[in-house]
């Protein structure tokens, strides 16, 4: 917990925790706003999620360049303002009964674009707010707080959706972005001298050279892209299977709550465990993403699906903390946001495809076959990368 003794990181942590409170409510509310308020289908939900993901992918390299060029705190403040406006607009339109599918796609696109700028700026800001020896703990504390606030979020969201509808959940999320911005406004950092500004393409190329110079990084990003293609199936078909067979919004909220508990435990693990071979540890942890896909394919029932989801979120939380701390140690800070943007781009590049195709694939092949194929992608890709020598050989002290 020592990183919280450093005031700059403490303010950053409070900002991230504040927005995490609202974000924990949104997945259930969005799914059932599309499925119930609009009488939409799995394909409709997939298209909305794809709009968010596609915008995030399309703008992430731009976000990385500008996060290295500008004060990162300023970039994050603008993004918080945009996302607050999007969520409050959605609230108003839902209350008025005027929200339509195309508007969900537009708001998801704006939200995704803002997130594309926010992510690289946030990754680059952490080393500016926490001392080097506390980087993994700082990343873990952010993961712990976000997953901790998410424990009751999905279940509470399921209750709110069932009793009052999803609109007020979007209002709450918008308010939390304003609270986050207030903490960021209080954050004061030593001036950072940005690298000499080049042509935009030259800045991108400098970031790409940092990626391609490290085999463990380039191969890791490729595997993340394939694994995330499979994982999207869980978020598209999960609400549909719960709606048809497993209790609807309350059951889906329970599964996501279990996932949040798993994420919290994964973050706690990363607070204490610093593996000597961080990449081997990360990808073994990531392989747990196959478990909830397989559990849904049977399906095993709500309790076992919840356990599988908890294992998945625990693996993602701990694996991400270890991966991000490795990046922050190994990559020079002046180019860190650009490398982070390539990380996001390659890791998420197939997510729009996955979101858009999960529904049609389930109709063409059947839900079970689609889920088993997705589980195979996750497990196979995360195990295959362990054959890469630079992944197996990278030790913590090498970073």
Secondary structure, 3 states (H helix, E strand, C coil): CHHHHCHHHHHHHHHHHHHHHHHHHHHHHHHHHHHHHCCCCHHHHHHHHHHHHHHHHHHHHHHHHHHHHCCHHHHHHHHHHHHHHHHHHHHHHHHHCCCCHHHHHHHHHHHHHHHHHHHHHHHHHHHHHCCHHHHHHHHHHHHHHHHHHCCCHHHHHHHHHHHHCCHHHHHHHHHHHHHHHHHHHHCCCCCCCCCCCCCHHHHHHHHHHHHHCCHHHHHHHHHHHHHHHHHHHHHHHHHHHHHHHCCCHHHHHHHHHHHHHHHHHHHHHHHHCCCCCHHHHHHHHHCCHHHHHHHHHHCCCHHHHHHHHHHHHHHHHHHHHHHHHHHHHHCCHHHHHHHHHHHHHHHHCCHHHHHHHHHHHHHHHCHHHHHHHHHHHHHHHHHHHHHCHHHHHCCHHHC
